Amino acid sequence: MERNRGKRHVIGLTGSMGAGKSAAAKILAGYIPVLDLDAVNAGLLEAGGEGSRLLGTYAWVPFRENGAVDRSEMAARMFADPVKRKQAEEILHPLLWKAMEDWIQDKPVCAVEVPLLFETGSADRFDSIWCVTCRESTAINRLIRWRGFTEAGARERLQYQFPAEKKARASDVVLHNDGTLDALREQIEVALHQEGIYECVIH
């Protein structure tokens, strides 16, 4: 798989729901710039956002009174209907990739948090892929505790994504996140050293 951008190095940070991508991203942001594509997506779906405007062509897309897309309800409808999911992705994905490309232009080293990196077939957009993983039981407990899922709902969402083992095998760096944040930080620092970017000046 060819992912060489020359002197620029862009890390794709991914992993299954509940694995701890956001925790890893916060730690990594202490060393290099990190872009959260979920946050970019949320901005696109705000009132007046380009995503909201374009999605308004579909009657099934739910909107709040203030003109923003109801993201949780839209996600539920997309999850239940592959046609709706495809329609939304055809609008949102090009906007997300454009925002990412604009953001990385002036950054010699950076990372982008991409929840569905493998599912969207976007591995070739990155120079290296870092996957955050954990035991399924850990992920389910986190989704129940922090995201309000039922156990059945958490298992259903995880089944929709690529298996964690498959993501790990296809990644350049695997971060195991069943332990403490300090343990996760140690793995990130080791990975930064291995990729030769630990000493980068960031901010």
C-alpha positions as CSV (number, residue, x, y, z in Angstrom):
1,M,0.0,0.0,0.0
2,E,1.6,3.3,-1.1
3,R,1.0,6.1,1.3
4,N,4.0,8.3,0.7
5,R,3.5,12.1,0.7
6,G,7.2,12.9,0.6
7,K,8.4,15.1,3.5
8,R,4.9,15.5,5.0
9,H,3.7,12.8,7.4
10,V,0.0,12.4,8.1
11,I,-1.1,9.9,10.6
12,G,-4.6,8.4,10.4
13,L,-5.8,7.7,13.9
14,T,-8.7,5.1,14.1
15,G,-10.2,2.3,16.1
16,S,-13.6,0.8,17.0
17,M,-16.2,2.6,19.1
18,G,-15.2,2.5,22.8
19,A,-11.6,1.8,22.1
20,G,-10.4,5.2,23.3
21,K,-9.6,7.1,20.1
22,S,-10.5,10.5,21.7
23,A,-8.2,9.8,24.7
24,A,-5.4,8.9,22.3
25,A,-6.0,12.0,20.2
26,K,-5.8,14.2,23.3
27,I,-2.5,12.7,24.3
28,L,-1.2,12.9,20.7
29,A,-2.2,16.5,20.5
30,G,0.4,17.3,23.1
31,Y,3.1,16.4,20.5
32,I,1.7,17.1,17.0
33,P,-1.4,18.9,15.6
34,V,-4.5,16.6,15.6
35,L,-7.7,17.1,13.6
36,D,-11.0,15.5,14.8
37,L,-13.1,14.7,11.7
38,D,-16.1,14.1,14.0
39,A,-15.8,17.7,15.1
40,V,-15.5,18.8,11.5
41,N,-18.6,16.8,10.6
42,A,-20.5,18.3,13.5
43,G,-19.7,21.8,12.2
44,L,-21.0,20.9,8.7
45,L,-24.3,19.8,10.2
46,E,-24.9,23.0,12.2
47,A,-27.4,25.5,11.1
48,G,-26.1,27.2,8.0
49,G,-23.4,24.6,7.5
50,E,-22.7,23.3,4.0
51,G,-23.6,19.8,5.1
52,S,-27.0,20.9,6.5
53,R,-27.8,22.8,3.3
54,L,-27.0,19.9,1.0
55,L,-28.7,17.3,3.2
56,G,-31.9,19.4,3.1
57,T,-32.6,17.9,-0.3
58,Y,-33.6,14.6,1.4
59,A,-36.9,14.5,3.2
60,W,-35.7,11.8,5.6
61,V,-32.9,14.0,7.2
62,P,-34.2,15.3,10.6
63,F,-33.6,18.9,11.5
64,R,-33.9,20.7,14.8
65,E,-35.9,23.9,15.2
66,N,-32.7,26.0,15.0
67,G,-31.9,24.6,11.5
68,A,-29.2,22.2,12.5
69,V,-29.3,18.5,11.6
70,D,-30.4,16.3,14.5
71,R,-27.2,14.3,14.4
72,S,-28.2,11.5,16.8
73,E,-31.5,10.9,15.0
74,M,-29.8,11.0,11.6
75,A,-27.2,8.5,12.7
76,A,-30.0,6.2,13.9
77,R,-31.7,6.4,10.5
78,M,-28.5,5.9,8.6
79,F,-27.6,2.9,10.7
80,A,-31.0,1.3,10.0
81,D,-31.1,2.0,6.3
82,P,-28.1,1.5,3.9
83,V,-29.7,3.6,1.3
84,K,-30.0,6.6,3.6
85,R,-26.4,6.0,4.8
86,K,-25.1,6.0,1.3
87,Q,-27.0,9.2,0.4
88,A,-25.6,11.0,3.5
89,E,-22.0,9.8,2.9
90,E,-22.0,10.9,-0.7
91,I,-22.7,14.4,0.5
92,L,-20.6,14.5,3.7
93,H,-17.5,12.5,2.8
94,P,-16.2,14.9,0.0
95,L,-16.7,17.8,2.4
96,L,-14.8,16.1,5.1
97,W,-11.9,15.1,2.9
98,K,-11.7,18.6,1.5
99,A,-11.6,20.1,5.0
100,M,-8.9,17.6,6.0
101,E,-6.7,18.4,2.9
102,D,-7.0,22.1,3.5
103,W,-6.0,21.6,7.2
104,I,-3.0,19.5,6.6
105,Q,-1.4,21.7,3.9
106,D,0.9,23.7,6.2
107,K,1.6,20.9,8.6
108,P,4.7,18.8,8.0
109,V,3.6,16.3,10.7
110,C,0.0,15.9,11.9
111,A,-2.7,13.4,12.8
112,V,-6.3,13.1,11.8
113,E,-8.8,11.2,14.0
114,V,-11.0,9.1,11.6
115,P,-13.5,6.8,13.3
116,L,-14.4,4.8,10.1
117,L,-11.1,5.0,8.3
118,F,-11.1,1.4,7.0
119,E,-14.9,1.3,6.5
120,T,-14.7,4.3,4.2
121,G,-11.7,2.9,2.2
122,S,-9.6,5.9,3.0
123,A,-6.4,4.2,4.2
124,D,-4.5,5.5,1.2
125,R,-5.0,9.1,2.3
126,F,-2.5,8.6,5.2
127,D,1.2,7.9,5.5
128,S,0.8,5.7,8.5
129,I,-2.3,4.3,10.3
130,W,-2.5,4.1,14.1
131,C,-5.2,1.9,15.5
132,V,-6.5,2.2,19.1
133,T,-7.9,-1.1,20.3
134,C,-9.1,-2.8,23.5
135,R,-11.0,-5.9,24.6
136,E,-14.6,-6.0,23.4
137,S,-15.8,-6.1,27.0
138,T,-13.9,-2.9,27.7
139,A,-15.4,-1.2,24.7
140,I,-18.9,-2.3,25.6
141,N,-18.6,-1.1,29.2
142,R,-17.3,2.3,28.0
143,L,-20.2,2.7,25.5
144,I,-22.7,1.9,28.3
145,R,-21.1,4.1,30.8
146,W,-20.1,7.1,28.7
147,R,-22.3,7.0,25.7
148,G,-25.6,5.8,27.1
149,F,-25.9,2.6,25.1
150,T,-27.6,-0.5,26.2
151,E,-25.4,-3.6,26.0
152,A,-27.4,-4.9,23.0
153,G,-27.1,-1.5,21.3
154,A,-23.4,-1.4,21.9
155,R,-22.9,-4.8,20.5
156,E,-25.0,-4.0,17.5
157,R,-23.0,-0.8,16.7
158,L,-19.7,-2.7,17.1
159,Q,-20.9,-5.4,14.7
160,Y,-21.5,-2.7,12.0
161,Q,-17.8,-1.7,12.1
162,F,-14.9,-3.8,10.9
163,P,-13.7,-6.2,13.6
164,A,-11.0,-4.7,15.8
165,E,-8.6,-7.5,14.9
166,K,-9.0,-6.7,11.2
167,K,-8.3,-3.0,11.8
168,A,-5.2,-3.8,13.9
169,R,-3.7,-6.1,11.3
170,A,-4.1,-3.4,8.6
171,S,-2.4,-0.7,10.8
172,D,1.2,0.4,11.1
173,V,0.9,1.1,14.9
174,V,-1.5,-0.6,17.4
175,L,-2.2,1.1,20.7
176,H,-3.7,-1.2,23.3
177,N,-6.0,0.7,25.6
178,D,-7.3,-1.5,28.3
179,G,-5.2,0.1,31.0
180,T,-4.4,3.6,32.3
181,L,-3.9,6.8,30.4
182,D,-0.3,6.7,31.4
183,A,0.1,3.3,29.7
184,L,-1.5,4.7,26.6
185,R,0.8,7.8,26.7
186,E,3.9,5.5,26.9
187,Q,2.8,3.6,23.8
188,I,2.2,6.8,21.9
189,E,5.6,8.2,22.8
190,V,7.2,4.9,21.7
191,A,5.3,5.1,18.4
192,L,6.4,8.7,17.8
193,H,10.0,7.7,18.4
194,Q,9.6,4.8,16.0
195,E,8.3,7.1,13.3
196,G,11.1,9.6,13.9
197,I,8.8,12.5,14.8
198,Y,9.0,12.6,18.6
199,E,11.2,15.7,18.6
200,C,9.0,17.7,16.2
201,V,8.2,21.3,17.2
202,I,4.4,21.6,17.1
203,H,2.7,24.7,18.2
